[in-house]
Amino acid sequence: MNVEHQRLCEDLRIALLQLFADAGYEHKGLLRSIEALERETGYKEELEQLTMENERLKEQVRRLRNTVNSKESSMSSKLREALRE
């Protein structure tokens, strides 16, 4: 979770606790909502990182396949030349 979002959630929590103190009671559901918001943001960031890693790995696989395919075609042509002789 980025620092700005973390600070916003903490400010919300402090303001809510102050409102609870002023009102004389607490509503646990509101506090759980702030906690859920924090978790959701963490999941989104993790998903973004995993998506970027996935794209990097896909590109690496494409490059490796191209390398293998080019080596196979060059070996095949060499084999064909040897068989022709």
SEVEXLUM-40701 format. One line per field, with one value per atom (N, C-alpha, C): residue number from 1; atom name; x, y, z. Coordinates in steps of 0.02 Angstrom, whole numbers, m for minus. Example, Ala and Ser with C-alpha at 12.3 -4.5 7.8 and 13.67 -1.06 7.14 Angstrom:
k (1:1:1:2:2:2) $
a (N:CA:C:N:CA:C) $
X (660:615:660:642:684:645) $
Y (m284:m225:m165:m112:m53:2) $
Z (390:390:390:354:357:394) $
This chain:
k (1:1:1:2:2:2:3:3:3:4:4:4:5:5:5:6:6:6:7:7:7:8:8:8:9:9:9:10:10:10:11:11:11:12:12:12:13:13:13:14:14:14:15:15:15:16:16:16:17:17:17:18:18:18:19:19:19:20:20:20:21:21:21:22:22:22:23:23:23:24:24:24:25:25:25:26:26:26:27:27:27:28:28:28:29:29:29:30:30:30:31:31:31:32:32:32:33:33:33:34:34:34:35:35:35:36:36:36:37:37:37:38:38:38:39:39:39:40:40:40:41:41:41:42:42:42:43:43:43:44:44:44:45:45:45:46:46:46:47:47:47:48:48:48:49:49:49:50:50:50:51:51:51:52:52:52:53:53:53:54:54:54:55:55:55:56:56:56:57:57:57:58:58:58:59:59:59:60:60:60:61:61:61:62:62:62:63:63:63:64:64:64:65:65:65:66:66:66:67:67:67:68:68:68:69:69:69:70:70:70:71:71:71:72:72:72:73:73:73:74:74:74:75:75:75:76:76:76:77:77:77:78:78:78:79:79:79:80:80:80:81:81:81:82:82:82:83:83:83:84:84:84:85:85:85) $
a (N:CA:C:N:CA:C:N:CA:C:N:CA:C:N:CA:C:N:CA:C:N:CA:C:N:CA:C:N:CA:C:N:CA:C:N:CA:C:N:CA:C:N:CA:C:N:CA:C:N:CA:C:N:CA:C:N:CA:C:N:CA:C:N:CA:C:N:CA:C:N:CA:C:N:CA:C:N:CA:C:N:CA:C:N:CA:C:N:CA:C:N:CA:C:N:CA:C:N:CA:C:N:CA:C:N:CA:C:N:CA:C:N:CA:C:N:CA:C:N:CA:C:N:CA:C:N:CA:C:N:CA:C:N:CA:C:N:CA:C:N:CA:C:N:CA:C:N:CA:C:N:CA:C:N:CA:C:N:CA:C:N:CA:C:N:CA:C:N:CA:C:N:CA:C:N:CA:C:N:CA:C:N:CA:C:N:CA:C:N:CA:C:N:CA:C:N:CA:C:N:CA:C:N:CA:C:N:CA:C:N:CA:C:N:CA:C:N:CA:C:N:CA:C:N:CA:C:N:CA:C:N:CA:C:N:CA:C:N:CA:C:N:CA:C:N:CA:C:N:CA:C:N:CA:C:N:CA:C:N:CA:C:N:CA:C:N:CA:C:N:CA:C:N:CA:C:N:CA:C:N:CA:C:N:CA:C:N:CA:C:N:CA:C:N:CA:C) $
X (43:0:45:28:71:61:109:111:51:33:m23:m88:m100:m160:m161:m103:m96:m112:m87:m100:m174:m206:m277:m318:m302:m338:m328:m267:m254:m291:m293:m331:m406:m432:m502:m515:m470:m477:m477:m431:m426:m490:m512:m573:m633:m638:m694:m693:m633:m628:m647:m629:m648:m724:m754:m828:m861:m832:m859:m855:m797:m788:m839:m849:m897:m969:m985:m1052:m1064:m1012:m1019:m1030:m1022:m1027:m985:m972:m933:m975:m959:m991:m934:m930:m874:m873:m932:m936:m898:m900:m863:m788:m765:m693:m672:m714:m699:m698:m739:m739:m672:m645:m579:m526:m529:m480:m487:m550:m561:m533:m540:m513:m437:m405:m332:m312:m348:m331:m342:m397:m413:m358:m334:m281:m218:m203:m144:m151:m212:m224:m215:m240:m234:m161:m121:m50:m15:m32:m2:m21:m84:m107:m70:m59:m22:50:82:150:152:104:102:87:45:30:92:129:191:241:248:294:272:207:181:197:189:206:280:322:394:412:381:395:369:311:285:334:360:407:471:494:553:541:482:465:464:435:433:504:548:617:652:643:675:649:583:555:582:587:615:687:726:795:799:758:758:735:683:658:709:745:796:854:872:925:903:840:814:813:792:790:859:908:976:1004:990:1014:980:918:882:911:927:955:1025:1064:1130:1123:1074:1062:1041:997:975:1034:1078:1137:1181:1190:1232:1201:1135:1101:1104:1104:1108:1176:1228:1296:1306) $
Y (m58:0:61:110:169:212:255:295:342:372:419:385:325:288:266:245:223:281:340:399:417:412:427:379:315:266:280:298:313:376:427:488:473:430:410:374:330:293:340:388:435:478:503:544:504:442:400:385:371:358:420:479:541:550:535:539:489:430:380:406:436:462:518:561:616:590:537:510:465:439:396:323:304:233:221:156:138:94:99:57:16:m47:m90:m101:m99:m109:m55:6:60:50:28:14:m44:m95:m152:m130:m81:m56:m23:14:45:m9:m60:m115:m152:m161:m194:m152:m87:m42:m48:m53:m61:m127:m181:m246:m246:m216:m214:m179:m124:m88:m130:m166:m210:m264:m292:m344:m315:m255:m224:m214:m190:m179:m245:m296:m362:m389:m379:m402:m365:m301:m263:m289:m304:m330:m398:m441:m508:m505:m458:m449:m428:m381:m358:m415:m454:m512:m563:m574:m621:m598:m535:m508:m516:m503:m510:m582:m629:m700:m723:m698:m715:m692:m633:m607:m649:m669:m711:m779:m808:m871:m863:m807:m794:m791:m755:m748:m816:m855:m921:m967:m965:m1007:m987:m923:m900:m923:m920:m943:m1017:m1056:m1129:m1143:m1109:m1121:m1103:m1049:m1029:m1079:m1105:m1155:m1219:m1239:m1300:m1294:m1235:m1228:m1228:m1199:m1199:m1270:m1308:m1377:m1419:m1408:m1447:m1434:m1372:m1357:m1388:m1388:m1420:m1495:m1524:m1596:m1611:m1569:m1579:m1575:m1528:m1521:m1583:m1608:m1668:m1728:m1734:m1789:m1785:m1725:m1716:m1739:m1731:m1749:m1822) $
Z (0:0:0:m42:m44:18:30:92:95:38:37:57:28:44:117:141:210:257:241:282:282:223:217:261:258:300:374:393:463:485:442:457:465:421:427:493:511:573:633:634:690:694:636:635:658:637:656:731:758:830:870:844:878:876:820:815:863:868:915:986:1003:1071:1084:1035:1043:1050:1012:1013:1073:1103:1161:1144:1082:1063:1000:986:927:881:818:768:736:757:734:658:627:555:517:540:507:512:570:577:532:527:483:410:392:324:306:353:341:334:376:371:304:281:217:159:164:114:110:168:170:137:153:123:48:26:m45:m84:m58:m92:m95:m42:m42:m95:m103:m153:m223:m234:m300:m318:m271:m284:m299:m260:m271:m340:m360:m425:m481:m473:m523:m530:m474:m476:m509:m492:m522:m597:m617:m688:m726:m698:m731:m736:m683:m683:m735:m740:m789:m860:m875:m941:m956:m906:m915:m931:m895:m906:m974:m995:m1062:m1116:m1109:m1158:m1158:m1100:m1096:m1130:m1120:m1152:m1228:m1253:m1325:m1354:m1319:m1344:m1345:m1291:m1288:m1342:m1353:m1407:m1475:m1487:m1550:m1558:m1505:m1507:m1523:m1489:m1501:m1572:m1594:m1662:m1715:m1705:m1754:m1755:m1697:m1694:m1728:m1717:m1748:m1824:m1849:m1921:m1951:m1917:m1945:m1944:m1892:m1889:m1942:m1955:m2005:m2074:m2090:m2156:m2162:m2108:m2110:m2121:m2087:m2095:m2166:m2193:m2263:m2311:m2300:m2343:m2339:m2279:m2270:m2303:m2301:m2333:m2409:m2435:m2508:m2534:m2495:m2518:m2518) $
